[in-house]
Amino acid sequence: MNLSLADVGGEILAVSQFTLAGSIERGRRPSFDGAMAADQARGLFELFVDRLRAEGCRVQTGFFQCHMEVELVNDGPVTFILEK
């Protein structure tokens, strides 16, 4: 945790995921009313990736608005869970 991405020679895999905007406050089925419109979200995601690259980060991306399966191995000292 004390080393930066550059220190370890790491890369970033950035995959957009609109389901992060899902609200489950009203029942079992999530509402995505709070999600940004696709064109706006694409632009914001591309800006995010561009800024990472401008900082010298090696970045790979997924495909926007496509179904993807991403396998992840949490191999580190901690995993952060964000809750509202």
C-alpha positions in Angstrom: 0.0 0.0 0.0 3.0 2.3 0.3 4.0 2.1 -3.4 2.4 3.8 -6.3 1.3 2.3 -9.6 4.5 3.7 -11.2 6.6 2.2 -8.3 5.4 -1.3 -9.0 5.2 -1.0 -12.8 1.5 -1.7 -12.7 -1.3 -1.2 -15.2 -4.9 -0.2 -15.0 -7.9 -2.1 -16.4 -10.7 0.4 -16.6 -14.2 -1.1 -17.3 -17.2 1.1 -17.2 -20.1 -0.3 -15.1 -23.4 1.5 -15.0 -24.7 -0.9 -12.4 -22.7 1.0 -9.8 -25.5 3.7 -10.1 -28.2 1.1 -9.2 -30.3 1.9 -6.2 -31.9 -0.9 -4.1 -33.8 1.4 -1.8 -37.2 0.4 -3.1 -37.5 -3.4 -3.2 -35.5 -6.2 -4.7 -35.2 -4.9 -8.2 -32.5 -2.2 -8.7 -33.4 1.2 -10.2 -30.9 2.7 -12.6 -32.7 6.1 -12.8 -29.7 7.8 -11.3 -27.4 6.5 -14.1 -26.0 9.0 -16.5 -27.2 9.0 -20.1 -25.0 6.7 -22.3 -23.4 9.5 -24.4 -22.5 11.6 -21.4 -21.2 8.5 -19.5 -19.0 7.5 -22.5 -17.5 11.0 -22.6 -16.8 11.0 -18.9 -15.3 7.5 -19.0 -13.1 8.5 -22.0 -12.0 11.7 -20.1 -11.1 9.5 -17.1 -9.0 7.2 -19.2 -7.3 10.1 -21.0 -6.3 11.7 -17.7 -4.9 8.4 -16.4 -2.8 8.1 -19.6 -1.7 11.8 -19.4 -0.3 10.9 -16.0 1.8 8.1 -17.6 -0.4 5.2 -16.6 -0.7 2.2 -18.9 -4.4 1.7 -19.3 -6.5 -1.0 -21.0 -10.2 -0.6 -21.3 -13.3 -2.8 -21.8 -15.9 -2.2 -24.4 -18.4 0.5 -23.4 -22.1 -0.8 -23.2 -21.1 -4.4 -23.9 -21.6 -7.5 -21.8 -18.2 -8.5 -20.4 -17.0 -11.1 -18.0 -14.0 -9.8 -15.9 -12.1 -12.2 -13.7 -10.5 -10.6 -10.7 -8.1 -11.9 -8.0 -7.8 -9.6 -5.0 -4.2 -10.1 -4.2 -3.3 -7.3 -1.8 -3.2 -6.2 1.8 -6.7 -5.0 1.9 -10.0 -4.8 0.0 -12.1 -1.7 0.5 -15.9 -2.0 0.5 -17.7 1.3 -0.1 -21.1 1.6 1.5 -23.6 4.5 1.5 
